[in-house]
Amino acid sequence: MSIKSSYMNIMRMNSEEIPCLPSHFTETQSLAEYEIVDILLYGTPKSWASWQREMDCQGFDPLTQTPMQVIAFMEQY
């Protein structure tokens, strides 16, 4: 699955499934952007590690970027 597909699935769960959870979960308790970035970073296989090295080399801090900026970076490498 591509990183963009992963992102789209996370966003679908964030907007359609999390708000439907029982008890105290509402639309306001969806995942924040930094949590989505975290999931994308740590959910990718180790075989895709070239973008991790490139982030370090370029000083790219993914946790200060939007999910789309992180995806664009990861797709380049």
N, C-alpha and C positions, 0 to 999 in steps of 0.2 A: 504494500500500500504506500502510495506517495505521501509526502509530508502534507501536501495540500488536501488530500483525501482525509488524512488523519485530523487535520484542523477542521474540516467541514463536519466530520462525525462528532468531534468534541463540541462544536458550536450547536449542532442539532440537539445533543444531549443537554447542553447548557440552557437552551431556550425551550425545549419541549418536554424533557423528562425530569430534570431537577425541580422545576416548579410544581410538578405533580406528585412529588414525594409526600408521604403523610407527615403529620405532626406540625413542626414549626417551619417547614420549608415553604418559601414563597418565591415569587419572581425576583424579589430583592436579594435573595440568597443564592444567586447564580455565581458561577466562577468569575473571579476578577481576571483582567488581562494578564497580570503577572503569573497567576496560577495556570492559565492556559499555556503561556510560554514555558513554564516549568514542566508541564505535562509533555509538551512537544519535545523539549530538550532531553528529558530523561526517558521518554518513551520510544526514542528512535534506536534502532539496532546499533551495536558497536561497529558493525561493518560500514556504517555511514560516518565514521569518525573523522574523515578529512575536513569536514566543516568545523569540527571542534578545534582542530589544530589551526585552521585558518582564522577562526574567531580570536584565538589567543594571539596569533601573529599580527592581526590588524587592530587589536585592542577593541574589538567589538563586544560590548557588554549586552547580551541578549535580555537581561532582566530590566534594562532601561529602555527597551525598544517595544514597539507594538508587535502583536503576533504576526501581522502581515510583513513587517520589516524582517523579522526573524525567519519567516518562511522564504522570503525573497533571497536572503543571504544563504540559507541552507540549500536552496535550489541551484545556486551558482556553483556550489562545490560538491 
